[in-house]
């Protein structure tokens, strides 16, 4: 099993042992709102709430720097660090915001919305961008909404390093945490349930190279984060609840065998609240 660093719905970064289920809060935001994205680079750890970014010293989890509180909120989601730059998803803006290691914003990249001749508007004309990853010299931007319909088909926007569009293609539904693992496309397929008039199968699970290789009950949990080690995939989220009650719902981690895509175990922990971001702890403290 593994040590994970988890960003949770109640504003905590939690160090979690999937074998023993030992739990340690290593960072707590002062705003106490949900944390979304999390990534690490050498001795730095970056985490994002919906409206602020934090830089944390990896050795002792002390706060080194934070951005101002953005109002209105850009709705940060997942993010990744490449070549001395932090690439963040400003979901409500339908943009990618790029920062240096000192959290100075260097660039805003606009992503063309479903209706390109209309202005971006939250929940009406945007793509609900959930992640950005770099693979083989190209960027891949996770579009939860491929088109203008919520609870429908998702997709991926591929660009070059200067964000010139190469292609856009359909991939998964209500997708989260799209990434490449050993040259294979991997993403979470989620389902908001039938009462929200979904436009896709009422099925949740792990998609690899366009195939749903593992499923879970879509009515018991909603997952948004995944990470992996050499043996397992850690598929993370929280028990399903209405938006106003999500802050108090237990976290859920499905441990999946990487070679067979079989469920090894399911972890539900009442101390660990809903997980929004997850990475492998590659610098464990001895």
Backbone torsions as a table, in degrees:
resi	resn	phi	psi	omega
1	UNK	NA	-164.6	-169.5
2	UNK	-150.3	165.2	168.9
3	UNK	-97.3	130.1	-179.7
4	UNK	-118.0	152.4	167.2
5	UNK	-110.7	122.1	-171.0
6	UNK	-119.7	133.9	172.0
7	UNK	-95.5	126.1	-170.5
8	UNK	-116.5	167.1	-173.5
9	UNK	-69.8	-17.1	179.0
10	UNK	-103.4	24.1	171.4
11	UNK	80.7	23.5	-178.0
12	UNK	-113.1	149.5	161.1
13	UNK	-102.8	124.3	-174.0
14	UNK	-117.3	132.4	171.7
15	UNK	-93.4	118.5	-169.2
16	UNK	-128.3	129.1	177.3
17	UNK	-95.9	114.3	-175.4
18	UNK	-74.0	-13.4	177.6
19	UNK	-85.0	-51.2	-175.6
20	UNK	-96.7	-13.9	-174.8
21	UNK	63.2	25.2	172.3
22	UNK	-68.1	142.5	-166.8
23	UNK	-133.1	128.2	179.0
24	UNK	-139.7	122.2	173.5
25	UNK	-79.2	117.0	-177.1
26	UNK	-105.1	-14.0	178.1
27	UNK	-156.8	141.0	178.4
28	UNK	-134.4	126.8	177.7
29	UNK	-73.4	150.6	178.4
30	UNK	-72.9	-26.6	-178.8
31	UNK	-76.8	-21.4	178.0
32	UNK	65.3	15.3	175.7
33	UNK	-88.7	178.4	-176.7
34	UNK	-67.5	141.4	167.4
35	UNK	-93.9	145.3	-174.8
36	UNK	-116.9	-71.6	-176.0
37	UNK	-92.8	154.9	176.5
38	UNK	-153.8	135.1	174.5
39	UNK	-153.4	160.7	-179.6
40	UNK	-131.6	150.9	177.8
41	UNK	-144.3	107.7	-178.8
42	UNK	52.8	-116.6	-176.4
43	UNK	-92.8	14.1	-178.8
44	UNK	-116.6	143.5	173.3
45	UNK	-124.2	130.2	178.4
46	UNK	-113.8	134.7	175.7
47	UNK	-133.3	154.5	-177.4
48	UNK	-130.5	130.7	162.6
49	UNK	-89.5	-174.8	179.3
50	UNK	-65.8	-26.9	-173.8
51	UNK	-133.4	17.6	178.1
52	UNK	-158.4	148.4	175.1
53	UNK	-110.6	147.2	-179.5
54	UNK	-128.2	142.1	172.1
55	UNK	-115.1	127.5	-172.5
56	UNK	-125.1	140.5	174.2
57	UNK	-72.9	126.5	-173.3
58	UNK	-68.5	-31.5	-173.9
59	UNK	-69.3	-35.0	-178.0
60	UNK	-131.7	4.9	177.8
61	UNK	60.9	29.2	176.3
62	UNK	-84.8	148.3	-179.3
63	UNK	-74.9	125.5	177.9
64	UNK	-98.8	-38.9	-176.4
65	UNK	-163.1	154.9	172.1
66	UNK	-146.1	153.2	175.7
67	UNK	-77.8	170.5	171.3
68	UNK	-65.3	164.5	175.3
69	UNK	-79.5	111.2	-177.3
70	UNK	-77.0	122.8	175.8
71	UNK	-132.8	121.2	0.5
72	UNK	-68.5	159.5	-175.5
73	UNK	-69.5	135.4	172.0
74	UNK	-76.8	-12.1	179.8
75	UNK	68.6	51.5	179.5
76	UNK	-55.0	141.0	173.0
77	UNK	-123.0	-126.0	-177.2
78	UNK	-77.2	162.4	-178.2
79	UNK	-155.0	162.7	178.0
80	UNK	-147.8	157.3	-175.7
81	UNK	-114.2	123.6	178.7
82	UNK	-140.1	134.0	169.7
83	UNK	50.5	52.5	176.4
84	UNK	65.8	20.9	177.3
85	UNK	-135.0	142.6	176.4
86	UNK	-101.1	119.0	-178.5
87	UNK	-102.1	114.3	-175.9
88	UNK	-114.5	150.5	175.9
89	UNK	-95.8	112.7	174.7
90	UNK	-92.3	83.6	-163.8
91	UNK	-63.4	-45.5	-178.3
92	UNK	-67.3	-24.8	180.0
93	UNK	-88.5	-11.0	-173.1
94	UNK	58.1	45.8	-176.1
95	UNK	-138.2	163.7	167.5
96	UNK	-108.8	124.8	176.8
97	UNK	-105.4	130.7	-174.9
98	UNK	-112.9	130.2	-177.8
99	UNK	-123.8	156.9	168.8
100	UNK	-86.6	-178.4	-174.5
101	UNK	-68.7	-14.4	177.7
102	UNK	-97.3	13.7	177.5
103	UNK	63.7	33.7	169.8
104	UNK	-94.9	122.8	-177.2
105	UNK	-71.5	130.0	-175.9
106	UNK	-107.5	-26.7	-173.2
107	UNK	-162.3	148.6	169.7
108	UNK	-118.2	129.0	178.7
109	UNK	-112.6	120.9	178.5
110	UNK	-82.9	135.3	174.3
111	UNK	-104.3	128.6	-177.1
112	UNK	-62.7	125.8	-179.1
113	UNK	-77.4	173.3	-179.2
114	UNK	-55.9	-39.8	174.2
115	UNK	-102.8	92.0	-171.5
116	UNK	-65.6	-21.9	-178.9
117	UNK	-89.0	2.8	177.5
118	UNK	-117.2	157.1	-179.8
119	UNK	-72.1	155.2	177.3
120	UNK	-65.1	134.2	177.1
121	UNK	-143.3	127.7	-177.0
122	UNK	-55.7	127.5	178.4
123	UNK	67.6	2.4	177.7
124	UNK	-120.7	-44.0	179.8
125	UNK	-143.9	77.1	177.2
126	UNK	-159.4	176.3	-174.7
127	UNK	-111.2	0.2	-175.8
128	UNK	47.5	67.0	-177.7
129	UNK	-67.1	126.5	-175.3
130	UNK	-110.0	-19.6	-179.1
131	UNK	-164.0	160.9	171.0
132	UNK	-139.8	129.6	178.2
133	UNK	-131.3	155.3	176.7
134	UNK	-114.0	132.0	-177.0
135	UNK	-148.3	125.3	179.7
136	UNK	49.7	45.7	174.4
137	UNK	78.9	5.1	179.0
138	UNK	-123.3	154.5	173.6
139	UNK	-97.0	141.9	176.5
140	UNK	-123.6	117.6	-175.1
141	UNK	-106.9	122.3	-176.0
142	UNK	-78.2	109.8	-179.6
143	UNK	-99.8	105.0	177.8
144	UNK	-63.1	-37.1	171.3
145	UNK	-106.7	112.8	174.3
146	UNK	-74.3	-40.5	179.8
147	UNK	-116.1	-157.7	-174.6
148	UNK	-87.4	0.9	-176.0
149	UNK	-97.5	125.9	172.3
150	UNK	-74.4	155.1	179.3
151	UNK	59.6	37.7	-178.9
152	UNK	-131.0	-144.5	-175.9
153	UNK	-71.6	140.2	174.8
154	UNK	-105.0	175.8	-179.9
155	UNK	-163.0	-173.5	-178.6
156	UNK	-137.0	134.8	173.3
157	UNK	-103.7	121.3	178.5
158	UNK	-103.2	129.9	178.7
159	UNK	-131.7	167.0	171.2
160	UNK	-81.8	-174.7	-175.5
161	UNK	-68.0	-16.7	177.1
162	UNK	-100.9	10.8	177.2
163	UNK	68.1	26.9	166.9
164	UNK	-77.6	132.6	-174.7
165	UNK	-68.7	131.3	173.7
166	UNK	-100.1	-49.5	177.0
167	UNK	-164.3	162.5	172.7
168	UNK	-131.0	132.0	-177.0
169	UNK	-141.6	153.1	178.8
170	UNK	-72.7	139.4	176.2
171	UNK	-160.0	116.3	173.7
172	UNK	71.1	-169.2	176.4
173	UNK	-143.9	145.4	-174.7
174	UNK	39.5	51.0	-168.5
175	UNK	-78.8	148.5	176.1
176	UNK	-138.3	148.2	171.3
177	UNK	54.2	42.9	173.0
178	UNK	-56.1	137.1	177.6
179	UNK	-160.0	168.8	173.2
180	UNK	-104.0	130.0	176.6
181	UNK	-128.1	115.6	-177.6
182	UNK	49.2	51.3	176.0
183	UNK	68.3	13.0	179.3
184	UNK	-118.1	138.3	176.9
185	UNK	-73.4	132.2	-178.3
186	UNK	-136.4	140.2	178.4
187	UNK	-158.3	160.2	172.3
188	UNK	-86.4	131.5	167.4
189	UNK	-101.4	123.4	-179.3
190	UNK	-113.2	166.1	175.8
191	UNK	-140.9	124.8	-179.0
192	UNK	-82.4	5.0	175.6
193	UNK	84.9	160.9	-171.2
194	UNK	-64.5	-28.4	-176.1
195	UNK	-68.8	-8.6	177.5
196	UNK	-103.6	16.8	175.4
197	UNK	56.5	53.2	-179.3
198	UNK	-65.6	151.1	-178.0
199	UNK	-112.5	32.2	-178.1
200	UNK	-151.5	172.7	177.3
201	UNK	-59.1	140.9	177.5
202	UNK	-79.0	67.6	-174.4
203	UNK	-139.4	140.2	177.1
204	UNK	-124.9	148.5	178.0
205	UNK	165.9	-163.5	-176.9
206	UNK	-101.5	124.9	176.6
207	UNK	-106.3	129.9	176.7
208	UNK	-127.6	121.8	-179.9
209	UNK	52.2	40.1	176.4
210	UNK	83.4	-0.2	-179.5
211	UNK	-113.5	132.3	176.1
212	UNK	-78.1	103.5	-171.5
213	UNK	-92.6	-15.5	179.2
214	UNK	-152.7	139.4	-178.4
215	UNK	-125.4	153.8	170.1
216	UNK	-135.3	165.9	-178.6
217	UNK	-63.4	116.6	-176.5
218	UNK	-69.3	-14.8	-178.6
219	UNK	-90.7	-8.1	-177.1
220	UNK	-99.4	-24.9	-179.1
221	UNK	-155.4	161.0	176.2
222	UNK	-130.0	120.3	-172.5
223	UNK	-111.8	144.1	-176.1
224	UNK	-132.8	-5.1	-172.4
225	UNK	-139.5	141.4	173.7
226	UNK	-144.0	149.9	173.8
227	UNK	-150.1	178.4	-174.0
228	UNK	-156.3	158.5	164.6
229	UNK	-118.6	-160.9	-175.9
230	UNK	-69.7	-24.2	-174.0
231	UNK	-111.4	-28.0	-170.0
232	UNK	-132.9	155.3	168.2
233	UNK	-109.5	134.0	-179.2
234	UNK	-109.9	112.5	-170.0
235	UNK	-107.8	108.0	-161.8
236	UNK	-119.1	145.6	177.3
237	UNK	-173.6	-140.5	-179.6
238	UNK	-151.1	161.9	176.4
239	UNK	-62.3	145.9	-175.0
240	UNK	-70.0	139.2	179.3
241	UNK	-161.6	163.6	173.6
242	UNK	-65.0	157.0	-174.1
243	UNK	-54.5	-41.0	-176.9
244	UNK	-70.7	-15.5	-179.2
245	UNK	-105.9	-2.4	-173.4
246	UNK	-64.7	-26.8	-177.0
247	UNK	-64.3	-18.2	-177.1
248	UNK	-113.5	11.5	-177.9
249	UNK	-89.3	143.0	179.9
250	UNK	-63.3	147.1	174.2
251	UNK	-75.2	154.3	-179.9
252	UNK	-131.9	133.2	173.9
253	UNK	-129.7	121.0	173.1
254	UNK	-96.8	125.8	177.7
255	UNK	-100.0	117.9	-173.0
256	UNK	-116.6	135.5	176.6
257	UNK	-69.2	128.5	-175.6
258	UNK	-70.4	-28.0	-176.1
259	UNK	-86.4	-31.3	-176.1
260	UNK	-111.5	-14.8	-173.5
261	UNK	58.5	30.9	174.2
262	UNK	-94.2	147.5	177.3
263	UNK	-71.7	124.1	176.2
264	UNK	-86.1	-47.4	174.3
265	UNK	-165.0	159.4	175.2
266	UNK	-114.2	129.8	179.5
267	UNK	-110.0	123.4	171.8
268	UNK	-123.2	123.0	-174.0
269	UNK	-129.5	123.5	-178.4
270	UNK	-72.3	-23.3	175.0
271	UNK	-75.3	-41.3	179.6
272	UNK	-81.6	112.7	-180.0
273	UNK	-87.0	176.8	-170.6
274	UNK	-45.4	131.8	-176.6
275	UNK	-94.7	130.1	178.5
276	UNK	-110.5	-24.0	178.9
277	UNK	-144.9	147.8	-177.0
278	UNK	-149.8	136.1	172.8
279	UNK	-139.1	157.4	173.7
280	UNK	-73.9	136.9	177.2
281	UNK	-79.3	96.2	-175.1
282	UNK	-87.6	-5.6	177.3
283	UNK	-126.6	60.3	-177.0
284	UNK	-61.2	141.7	178.5
285	UNK	-84.6	125.5	-178.2
286	UNK	-84.8	NA	NA
